[in-house]
């Protein structure tokens, strides 16, 4: 508050002149040039007294208070002052009211008042202000009004001396939003108490004062200079306290309040004062003073009055308020009241500094202060020229400061903010703020001197202060022979260890000394290893000695007295010692502690200490010497390491095998290889059916439960199973060999097969040897050994396990067994039964029979074998007949395929290039897609795989090569010179041979009547395409030209022999015009697809299958099939060579299968489903 505008009296002139001068209205000094010259430096003194410890170097020496002048311009003389909740009001002699909100101190509000101001009364919340005038016309001002002007209170026609506000309500959350003040008490100059309610609500025709009435009149009719009231905090104790003071008397009124009829709280005090009317009043009378005041101090919650102070002529009457229910019947609630005399005036010792003398000065009279105030620990006394503070605890002056006054300046009074704890002194022309810097600095010393050490600790600010208080408290306890408490306090101080221990030793209280050592050990730094070790060792000695004393006491008194309490104490001591070991084990020397414990003969303590520090080996050695094997195993099982398992494995397995193996099984971190020396002790142990071999039990657990794959462990278990201790019982070993886990990859067991076989042979374990032979794949050895011991079933089982793929080996094994059955057992019936159980036949074992044997014994078997052969022959014959029938059906289906046809419209277009379909050779698919031959080739090559493309290239080269070698590669015309020729016949030549013309595309040959006339092409007619892919106009179909068997002619007069059927369903129509492809073909690129030329390949496919014209020409009738692509019978004239033509037709059929196997549009959709949306290298135009 106002820190920027406060001059500190203890600062130098240079420093004070650095305070900036504000230009805002109300803060300029009257004469800036003389602002500091009127304050003589010799008068700026401060006096502080108090106790300072010589060793308290870190003691805070900040002053208790700082008094500074507030830079504010006061127009006229200041006559009244009030402050609460940072709302500051000043009344001037020129009838001017000044308002400053300390949260915004730059804004100063000056309000004119039309009457001389006498006093200002401000409620604790700072919202309600009562302006008392010397004429008795009082005004009311609320800080929440929009029109910030005081308004007259018509019913307040009196000179007000004091007002008591309802502080608990006004400072509550409810009061913050309320417009009224609830009940208030007003003390007048006429000695009458009034009850009233103020309401700031602005209503028309309604005044702000409500229910003003007189409640009580003092008998002496003196002015009421002080007034306060407080309702009791407990609801069950529904009472109220009113304290009234005059210049010479102080009254206390206690009673029940009236019923609150509404929130305005009217007439609450009528019933309280009614009990005192007409009765004699109790009061306290003291010599009066010209300036009589009554001040209250609130508790920390700011809702209850904690203490009161009354300014009298002899001193400050001070006391606390006792609200306890036990004091409910008493009318005097001021408790612990005392009269604090005013301090004597200080005689200046020098112009610069004054020292207060404690000695009596008879020539100096007592000076009564102008005004007083209350802080938490001090009384503020304002005199005519200085400000002194008196400590409440010892009634001594500990602060004094001379107030720098101008020659004509006069001290007016003190005022305080009860909410923010700020204190203000004002004169008729200046304002000073008293700041509490370090008010509780010396409080701890006063409480310490008074013996209230716990309270002194609450106000200690530094470690040295706490140390001094605790030391003083320890001395007090020591003098009172409370040695345990003294030890507790001394342990928290820095007093020397030797001094405290000697004092406690002299006291003879060993428990107190022990407690001091324990606490001191806990407070000793961890880096002080030697000190901590000495203290810990000394405490161990204490515990052990106390053990001995308790044992002796129990032994001596057990016969005559009840020693249960002593045993309980011993149990608690044992628990404390164990806790001590666990806490301070790192501060004890191991060997020293061992020797100390053993010197007292405390074995259980010795074992516990060794366990706590982790010295399990010493514990195990003790129990081994005691031969307490169960304790040994328990101790070893309780640790995480495995060293002790290995060290004592042999002795434990020999003495307590079952418990030892149980402990091993519970410890998964053991390495079985390290336990092999101990396990070998049980190799030759005699077998007991009731007690299993513990070594085998542990190894079995390791192999089958922990899945150990170490060959050594597996070999050791086989060694134990094969040892002579098992006698002739091979079942455990066989059971292990059959269930042992195997390597997942190799399928072999983890044990060494050679070692196992050698061990089993050495111990004559025949059946395990047979199993091992079988595991090694030596089936002949296993069968031979099984037959050697006469175990036919075992031999058969091993023979059956042999590899199925090796038929010769399997038959050899069964023949071995059969020879054994026939020759060794000489049982013909058993041999026959053996044959039925195996894959052998009667002829396989006949050589094993004797030369002279009666056939009657196996005549039935021979008959059965012959019957089986007959059945097999019949079965094969049936399968052949079925295959023949299937072939005939397939042939029939193939012959039916040639009757399929597809009808095409005259305006049909190619599905790829959209040009008319009949312009050149084309393909039609069952899915109704139509393509030109070159368009189809161009589409197909884009999605065929690489191997198909290579095959096409190879066939393309062969076709071009073969076609170039065919003489006169022309085609047969359906009409010559306009004359019709019967189908299947050759028109004879009537003149010189017609010269061969070069072939052109189908578009140039598709004229009327089959002639080449590109200029005059008739309109197309609806066409029907047969299953051979031939397109015929409907007119010719009506004339009987169809797909006959003798000679099929297409729409352009081409014989059926020139049609190439696609076996995959796509049918090729070939032009009859001669085409010459040339001898060479140029490939522009090295990629496979670029090497396929669609136009050239289409022309190559369209070449005729047979030459036309000339003396050597021959007519061949070919019955083409449907989609299967197979040719029918071919009739050749004798002496003709057609191998080259057949080769060309075969190549064309192969190409046709690759190119027209499926529709490229349908197939490409399926093939493109897994392709990415963006090809590699393609630019993503959709990228943002």
RACOR-V545433 format. One record per pair of residues at least 24 apart in sequence whose ideal C-beta (glycine too) atoms are under 8 Angstrom apart, sorted by sequence separation. I is the first residue (numbers start at 1). GAP is how many residues later the second one is. If there is no record, write none. Layout:
((I	GAP) (I	GAP))
This chain:
((74	24) (93	24) (115	24) (162	24) (163	24) (192	24) (193	24) (222	24) (223	24) (226	24) (286	24) (288	24) (289	24) (315	24) (316	24) (342	24) (403	24) (406	24) (448	24) (471	24) (483	24) (491	24) (585	24) (611	24) (620	24) (624	24) (696	24) (767	24) (770	24) (774	24) (814	24) (841	24) (902	24) (911	24) (912	24) (1075	24) (1112	24) (1114	24) (1125	24) (92	25) (134	25) (162	25) (192	25) (193	25) (222	25) (287	25) (288	25) (314	25) (315	25) (341	25) (342	25) (405	25) (444	25) (451	25) (478	25) (484	25) (487	25) (491	25) (514	25) (517	25) (590	25) (614	25) (642	25) (645	25) (649	25) (653	25) (657	25) (695	25) (696	25) (773	25) (792	25) (795	25) (814	25) (815	25) (823	25) (828	25) (832	25) (910	25) (91	26) (113	26) (130	26) (160	26) (161	26) (191	26) (192	26) (218	26) (220	26) (222	26) (231	26) (286	26) (287	26) (308	26) (315	26) (316	26) (342	26) (384	26) (385	26) (466	26) (467	26) (474	26) (481	26) (483	26) (486	26) (487	26) (490	26) (547	26) (629	26) (630	26) (633	26) (637	26) (649	26) (653	26) (672	26) (714	26) (749	26) (814	26) (818	26) (819	26) (822	26) (832	26) (835	26) (902	26) (904	26) (912	26) (970	26) (1030	26) (132	27) (160	27) (161	27) (191	27) (222	27) (242	27) (286	27) (287	27) (312	27) (314	27) (315	27) (342	27) (384	27) (467	27) (484	27) (488	27) (492	27) (546	27) (547	27) (581	27) (585	27) (617	27) (624	27) (629	27) (633	27) (636	27) (642	27) (650	27) (654	27) (672	27) (693	27) (733	27) (748	27) (767	27) (774	27) (818	27) (822	27) (831	27) (912	27) (970	27) (1075	27) (1125	27) (13	28) (72	28) (91	28) (132	28) (158	28) (160	28) (161	28) (218	28) (240	28) (286	28) (383	28) (484	28) (487	28) (488	28) (491	28) (514	28) (577	28) (581	28) (585	28) (616	28) (620	28) (627	28) (642	28) (646	28) (649	28) (650	28) (653	28) (770	28) (792	28) (811	28) (829	28) (968	28) (971	28) (1023	28) (1028	28) (1075	28) (1125	28) (91	29) (159	29) (160	29) (191	29) (220	29) (240	29) (382	29) (403	29) (478	29) (483	29) (487	29) (491	29) (513	29) (630	29) (637	29) (642	29) (646	29) (649	29) (653	29) (780	29) (787	29) (792	29) (810	29) (811	29) (815	29) (819	29) (828	29) (832	29) (970	29) (1030	29) (90	30) (111	30) (130	30) (156	30) (158	30) (159	30) (180	30) (185	30) (191	30) (242	30) (251	30) (252	30) (543	30) (547	30) (578	30) (582	30) (617	30) (629	30) (633	30) (637	30) (645	30) (672	30) (779	30) (783	30) (787	30) (815	30) (818	30) (828	30) (969	30) (1029	30) (89	31) (158	31) (159	31) (190	31) (191	31) (193	31) (242	31) (251	31) (252	31) (286	31) (382	31) (484	31) (488	31) (492	31) (581	31) (650	31) (737	31) (978	31) (1028	31) (1029	31) (1070	31) (1071	31) (158	32) (191	32) (240	32) (251	32) (382	32) (487	32) (491	32) (510	32) (581	32) (693	32) (709	32) (733	32) (780	32) (784	32) (1029	32) (1070	32) (1072	32) (1106	32) (89	33) (130	33) (190	33) (191	33) (218	33) (250	33) (284	33) (543	33) (658	33) (661	33) (665	33) (718	33) (734	33) (738	33) (780	33) (783	33) (787	33) (811	33) (1028	33) (1029	33) (1068	33) (1070	33) (10	34) (97	34) (158	34) (189	34) (193	34) (249	34) (250	34) (380	34) (543	34) (578	34) (660	34) (664	34) (707	34) (709	34) (717	34) (734	34) (737	34) (779	34) (783	34) (975	34) (1070	34) (1107	34) (9	35) (75	35) (87	35) (188	35) (189	35) (249	35) (704	35) (714	35) (730	35) (733	35) (737	35) (975	35) (1106	35) (10	36) (72	36) (158	36) (187	36) (188	36) (249	36) (250	36) (510	36) (658	36) (661	36) (665	36) (672	36) (676	36) (680	36) (683	36) (696	36) (700	36) (714	36) (715	36) (730	36) (780	36) (974	36) (975	36) (1105	36) (9	37) (80	37) (111	37) (113	37) (128	37) (187	37) (216	37) (248	37) (249	37) (540	37) (543	37) (657	37) (661	37) (673	37) (679	37) (683	37) (703	37) (704	37) (714	37) (715	37) (718	37) (722	37) (730	37) (734	37) (973	37) (1029	37) (1030	37) (79	38) (80	38) (82	38) (84	38) (111	38) (187	38) (248	38) (343	38) (345	38) (387	38) (668	38) (672	38) (682	38) (687	38) (703	38) (714	38) (718	38) (722	38) (730	38) (737	38) (1029	38) (1031	38) (79	39) (80	39) (81	39) (82	39) (83	39) (84	39) (85	39) (87	39) (109	39) (111	39) (121	39) (187	39) (248	39) (340	39) (342	39) (673	39) (684	39) (686	39) (687	39) (711	39) (724	39) (1028	39) (1029	39) (1030	39) (1105	39) (80	40) (82	40) (84	40) (85	40) (86	40) (87	40) (89	40) (91	40) (156	40) (187	40) (229	40) (248	40) (346	40) (540	40) (673	40) (676	40) (683	40) (684	40) (685	40) (687	40) (710	40) (711	40) (715	40) (719	40) (722	40) (723	40) (1027	40) (1029	40) (1105	40) (84	41) (85	41) (118	41) (119	41) (121	41) (124	41) (155	41) (186	41) (247	41) (356	41) (370	41) (371	41) (373	41) (539	41) (653	41) (672	41) (679	41) (684	41) (709	41) (711	41) (715	41) (718	41) (722	41) (796	41) (1060	41) (1103	41) (29	42) (84	42) (118	42) (119	42) (121	42) (123	42) (128	42) (185	42) (246	42) (247	42) (370	42) (371	42) (372	42) (373	42) (374	42) (653	42) (683	42) (718	42) (796	42) (1010	42) (1025	42) (30	43) (124	43) (127	43) (370	43) (371	43) (373	43) (380	43) (382	43) (722	43) (1010	43) (1105	43) (27	44) (29	44) (97	44) (123	44) (185	44) (248	44) (250	44) (356	44) (370	44) (398	44) (1009	44) (1025	44) (27	45) (28	45) (125	45) (247	45) (343	45) (376	45) (539	45) (1060	45) (1103	45) (26	46) (27	46) (124	46) (125	46) (246	46) (354	46) (375	46) (722	46) (1006	46) (1058	46) (26	47) (82	47) (123	47) (124	47) (245	47) (343	47) (387	47) (1005	47) (1058	47) (1101	47) (25	48) (354	48) (375	48) (536	48) (540	48) (1057	48) (1058	48) (22	49) (99	49) (245	49) (282	49) (1057	49) (21	50) (125	50) (282	50) (340	50) (373	50) (393	50) (1002	50) (1101	50) (125	51) (193	51) (243	51) (391	51) (536	51) (537	51) (1101	51) (19	52) (155	52) (340	52) (394	52) (532	52) (535	52) (536	52) (537	52) (544	52) (548	52) (10	53) (97	53) (128	53) (154	53) (156	53) (211	53) (216	53) (286	53) (393	53) (540	53) (544	53) (547	53) (153	54) (155	54) (210	54) (213	54) (215	54) (341	54) (343	54) (346	54) (371	54) (380	54) (393	54) (533	54) (1097	54) (145	55) (153	55) (154	55) (191	55) (211	55) (215	55) (313	55) (340	55) (391	55) (394	55) (532	55) (533	55) (537	55) (541	55) (545	55) (547	55) (10	56) (87	56) (144	56) (153	56) (156	56) (210	56) (211	56) (316	56) (533	56) (537	56) (540	56) (544	56) (9	57) (145	57) (151	57) (155	57) (185	57) (187	57) (213	57) (215	57) (216	57) (393	57) (540	57) (8	58) (9	58) (123	58) (140	58) (142	58) (215	58) (311	58) (529	58) (544	58) (547	58) (983	58) (1065	58) (8	59) (9	59) (537	59) (1057	59) (1061	59) (1064	59) (8	60) (9	60) (216	60) (250	60) (311	60) (1057	60) (1061	60) (1063	60) (7	61) (216	61) (311	61) (318	61) (375	61) (378	61) (544	61) (983	61) (1012	61) (1057	61) (1059	61) (1061	61) (1062	61) (1063	61) (1064	61) (6	62) (7	62) (161	62) (162	62) (168	62) (219	62) (377	62) (518	62) (984	62) (1056	62) (1061	62) (1063	62) (6	63) (161	63) (162	63) (164	63) (166	63) (168	63) (309	63) (316	63) (376	63) (377	63) (521	63) (983	63) (984	63) (1061	63) (1062	63) (1063	63) (6	64) (7	64) (161	64) (162	64) (163	64) (164	64) (248	64) (375	64) (376	64) (983	64) (1056	64) (1061	64) (5	65) (6	65) (162	65) (164	65) (199	65) (243	65) (245	65) (309	65) (316	65) (983	65) (5	66) (226	66) (228	66) (377	66) (521	66) (983	66) (1005	66) (5	67) (197	67) (225	67) (226	67) (227	67) (250	67) (307	67) (1002	67) (1005	67) (2	68) (130	68) (140	68) (197	68) (225	68) (226	68) (228	68) (1005	68) (140	69) (197	69) (225	69) (226	69) (1002	69) (1004	69) (128	70) (233	70) (309	70) (1001	70) (1047	70) (195	71) (233	71) (984	71) (1002	71) (1046	71) (26	72) (128	72) (195	72) (983	72) (999	72) (1001	72) (1048	72) (127	73) (195	73) (1000	73) (26	74) (195	74) (230	74) (316	74) (318	74) (999	74) (1001	74) (1045	74) (195	75) (230	75) (974	75) (999	75) (1000	75) (193	76) (254	76) (997	76) (998	76) (999	76) (228	77) (254	77) (291	77) (295	77) (297	77) (997	77) (998	77) (999	77) (164	78) (253	78) (290	78) (291	78) (293	78) (295	78) (296	78) (297	78) (974	78) (975	78) (996	78) (998	78) (252	79) (254	79) (289	79) (291	79) (293	79) (295	79) (297	79) (974	79) (193	80) (228	80) (241	80) (252	80) (291	80) (921	80) (973	80) (974	80) (27	81) (182	81) (252	81) (920	81) (921	81) (972	81) (974	81) (24	82) (26	82) (182	82) (183	82) (252	82) (920	82) (972	82) (25	83) (180	83) (182	83) (183	83) (919	83) (920	83) (971	83) (972	83) (22	84) (24	84) (26	84) (180	84) (185	84) (226	84) (919	84) (1068	84) (1	85) (178	85) (180	85) (183	85) (1060	85) (183	86) (237	86) (920	86) (972	86) (1063	86) (1066	86) (919	87) (971	87) (237	88) (918	88) (1060	88) (1061	88) (1064	88) (1068	88) (234	89) (239	89) (1060	89) (1063	89) (1064	89) (1066	89) (1067	89) (233	90) (1062	90) (1063	90) (1066	90) (230	91) (232	91) (234	91) (237	91) (243	91) (1061	91) (1062	91) (1065	91) (1066	91) (241	92) (1028	92) (1060	92) (1064	92) (1065	92) (1066	92) (1064	93) (1065	93) (1066	93) (1028	94) (1062	94) (1064	94) (1027	95) (1062	95) (169	96) (1027	96) (974	98) (1001	98) (166	99) (973	99) (2	100) (5	100) (971	100) (972	100) (999	100) (1002	100) (1	101) (924	101) (971	101) (918	102) (970	102) (971	102) (2	103) (971	103) (999	103) (916	104) (970	104) (918	105) (924	105) (969	105) (923	106) (969	106) (969	107) (922	109) (906	113) (907	113) (918	113) (964	113) (996	113) (906	114) (963	114) (964	114) (906	115) (908	115) (964	115) (994	115) (302	116) (906	116) (993	116) (302	117) (905	117) (906	117) (960	117) (993	117) (904	118) (905	118) (903	119) (904	119) (298	120) (903	120) (904	120) (989	120) (295	121) (903	121) (904	121) (960	121) (291	122) (902	122) (903	122) (901	123) (902	123) (901	124) (957	124) (901	125) (900	126) (901	126) (899	127) (900	127) (904	127) (986	127) (898	128) (899	128) (898	129) (986	129) (897	130) (898	130) (936	130) (985	130) (167	131) (171	131) (172	131) (984	131) (162	132) (171	132) (972	132) (971	133) (984	133) (969	134) (970	134) (167	135) (168	135) (933	135) (953	135) (969	135) (167	136) (168	136) (956	136) (960	136) (972	136) (956	137) (963	137) (966	137) (970	137) (971	137) (167	138) (950	138) (953	138) (959	138) (969	138) (970	138) (923	139) (926	139) (949	139) (953	139) (968	139) (970	139) (925	140) (949	140) (952	140) (956	140) (960	140) (963	140) (967	140) (968	140) (925	141) (956	141) (959	141) (966	141) (968	141) (924	142) (946	142) (959	142) (968	142) (923	143) (924	143) (949	143) (967	143) (899	144) (923	144) (956	144) (959	144) (898	145) (923	145) (952	145) (923	146) (921	147) (922	147) (942	147) (921	148) (941	148) (921	149) (921	150) (920	151) (941	151) (941	153) (937	155) (938	156) (937	157) (935	159) (934	160) (937	160) (933	161) (934	161) (937	161) (898	163) (934	163) (934	164) (933	165) (932	166) (933	168) (933	169) (966	174) (965	175) (966	175) (921	177) (124	178) (962	178) (966	178) (921	181) (962	181) (963	181) (962	182) (959	185) (962	185) (959	188) (958	189) (959	189) (955	192) (959	192) (955	195) (956	195) (955	196) (951	199) (952	199) (955	199) (952	202) (951	203) (952	203) (948	206) (944	210) (940	214) (940	215) (943	217) (937	218) (936	219) (936	220) (940	220) (943	220) (939	221) (943	221) (898	222) (900	222) (939	222) (942	222) (898	223) (899	223) (900	223) (897	224) (898	224) (936	224) (943	224) (897	225) (939	225) (943	225) (895	226) (896	226) (897	226) (894	227) (895	227) (897	227) (894	228) (931	229) (894	230) (929	230) (925	231) (929	231) (894	232) (927	232) (929	232) (923	233) (925	233) (929	233) (925	234) (927	234) (927	235) (171	248) (911	250) (167	251) (126	293) (124	294) (125	294) (124	295) (47	299) (45	303) (45	307) (47	307) (49	307) (45	308) (47	308) (42	309) (45	309) (47	309) (42	310) (41	311) (64	314) (67	320) (65	324) (64	325) (81	331) (86	331) (81	332) (83	332) (85	332) (79	333) (82	333) (83	333) (84	333) (64	334) (65	334) (67	334) (78	334) (81	334) (83	334) (84	334) (85	334) (86	334) (64	335) (69	335) (84	335) (85	335) (63	336) (65	336) (67	336) (90	336) (83	339) (83	341) (90	341) (81	343) (81	345) (49	347) (49	348) (50	348) (78	348) (49	349) (78	349) (79	349) (47	350) (48	350) (78	350) (81	350) (48	351) (77	351) (78	351) (47	352) (48	352) (77	352) (46	353) (47	353) (78	353) (46	354) (47	354) (46	355) (74	355) (45	356) (74	356) (45	357) (74	357) (44	358) (67	358) (43	359) (72	359) (44	360) (70	360) (43	361) (69	361) (70	361) (69	362) (70	362) (69	363) (70	363) (40	364) (68	364) (39	365) (67	365) (68	365) (38	366) (67	366) (67	367) (68	367) (38	368) (66	368) (67	368) (38	369) (65	369) (66	369) (65	370) (65	371) (66	371) (64	372) (65	372) (64	373) (63	374) (64	374) (65	374) (62	375) (63	375) (64	375) (62	376) (64	377) (60	378) (64	378) (62	379) (60	381) (50	391) (51	391) (9	392) (50	392) (9	393) (9	394) (51	394) (9	395) (50	395) (60	401) (60	402) (59	403) (58	404) (58	405) (59	405) (56	406) (58	406) (59	406) (57	407) (56	408) (55	409) (56	409) (53	411) (53	412) (56	412) (53	415) (1	419) (1	421) (6	427) (6	429) (2	431) (1	432))
